Amino acid sequence: MYQILRSAHSGWRYLVLILLVVAIVQALVGWLGKKPYTEANRKINLFTLIFVHTQILIGLVLYFMSPLVEAGERYWKMEHIGMMIFSAVLVTVGNARSKKGDDPAAKHRAVALYFGLALIIIVAAIIRMTNVDPTRSFFGVS
């Protein structure tokens, strides 16, 4: 069961990364191009939020099942989970802010900034993971 969840968690990250990039690009185009905030914008943001939260849930299950956490490996015990939960909070706040107000530019800006910060933290955590465990790679499913 652990290996299945680990593979799912590792593969699911690509869906999260793709959705984050799509949402950020869409938000930047809307913000800088002064476009209206559409139902399509809302849906891509919602799907991104759902996929990020699903990834966090799988990660939390792995956290409590993992022999790495029990072994006390600092990266897995503190850094990885902390960075990922913080990223999920950023995505949640960005999505919530995009629902408030009537100004489309402010909605797009909130998504671009919060989702962008979350993406940077997630990529940094994945890069750090590859440094901590050389058997893993950024592009390889591990």
N, C-alpha and C positions, 0 to 999 in steps of 0.2 A: 504494500500500500504506500509506503514511504517513497519508493522509487517512482511510482506512478504519479503521485502528487508533485514530486520534485521535477519530473519531466513536464508535467502540465504547467507548473509555475514558471519553469524556464522558457517554455514555448509561448505561454500567454503574454510574456513581456513584449514580444514583437507586436502583438495586437494592440497592447497599451501604447507602445511607442508610435505605431502608425497612426492610431487615433489621436494621440496628443499632437503629432506633427500636423495632421489634417485640420484639427481644431485651431491650432495656433495660426497656421497659414490663412485659414478662413477668417479668423478674427483680425489678423493684420490687414488683410485685403479689405475687410469691412471697415476697420478703424481708419486706415490711411486713405481709403477710397471714399470715405463718407457714405457708405452704403447702409441701407436699413438692416436692422436685426430681424432676420426672418425665422420662420418655423424650422427651416433646415439648419440654421445656426443653433437653435435651441436643441434640436434632436442630436446633432453631432456632439454637442457639449454633454448632453445627458448620457449618450452611449459611452463617451469617454469616461465620465464619472462612474458609470456602472462597471466598466471594464477595470478601472483602477481599483474600485472597491472589491471586486471579485479577486483581483490579484492579491490584494492585502489579506483577504480572508484565507485564501490558499496559503499565503505566506505565514499567517499566524498559526494555522494548523501545522505547517511544517516546523515552525519555531518550537512548538511544544513537543513535536515528535522527534526532532533532530538530535542525533548523537553529537553533532558539532557544538550545539548549545550546551549539552550536558558536559562535554569535554572542556567547556569554558573558553572556547575560542572567541576572543574579544570582538573581532569584526562581526561575526554572526550574532553574538549575544547583545551587542550594543549598537554598533555603527549602522549595519545594514537595516535592521528593523527600525531604528530611529530615523534614518534618512527616508525610508519608504513611507513610514507613517506620516512624517512631515510633508512629504510630497502629496500624499492622499488628502491631507488637510488643505494644502494649497489648492488642489483641484476642486475640492468641495467648496471652499470659500470663493474661488473664481466663478464656479457655476452659480452659487447663491447670489453673488454680486451681479451676475449677468441678468438675473431675473428682476432686479430692483431698478426703479427709475424708468423714465421714458426716453432718455437720450441714447440713441443707438450707438453713438461713438463711445460713450462710457461703458456700455455693455460689452462691445468688442474689445475695448482697452482692458477691461477687467479680465476677460478670458485670455487675451494675449499675454498679459503680465503674469497672472497667477499660474496659468498652464505652462507658460514659458519657464518660469522659475522651477516648477515641478519637474519639467523635462530635463532641465540642467542638473538637478539633484539626482534624478533617476539615472541619467547617463553617468554621472560621477560615481554613483554607487556601483553601477555595473563595471565600470573601469576599475574601481577599487577592488571589486570582487575578483577580477582577473589577476590583479597583483597579489592578492592574499592567497589565492588558490590557483596555481599555474595550470592545473588540469582543466580549468574552465576557460572559455573564451567568450568574447563579446557576441560573436556571430554564431557560435556553435551552441546547439542545445545540449545542456549538461544535466 
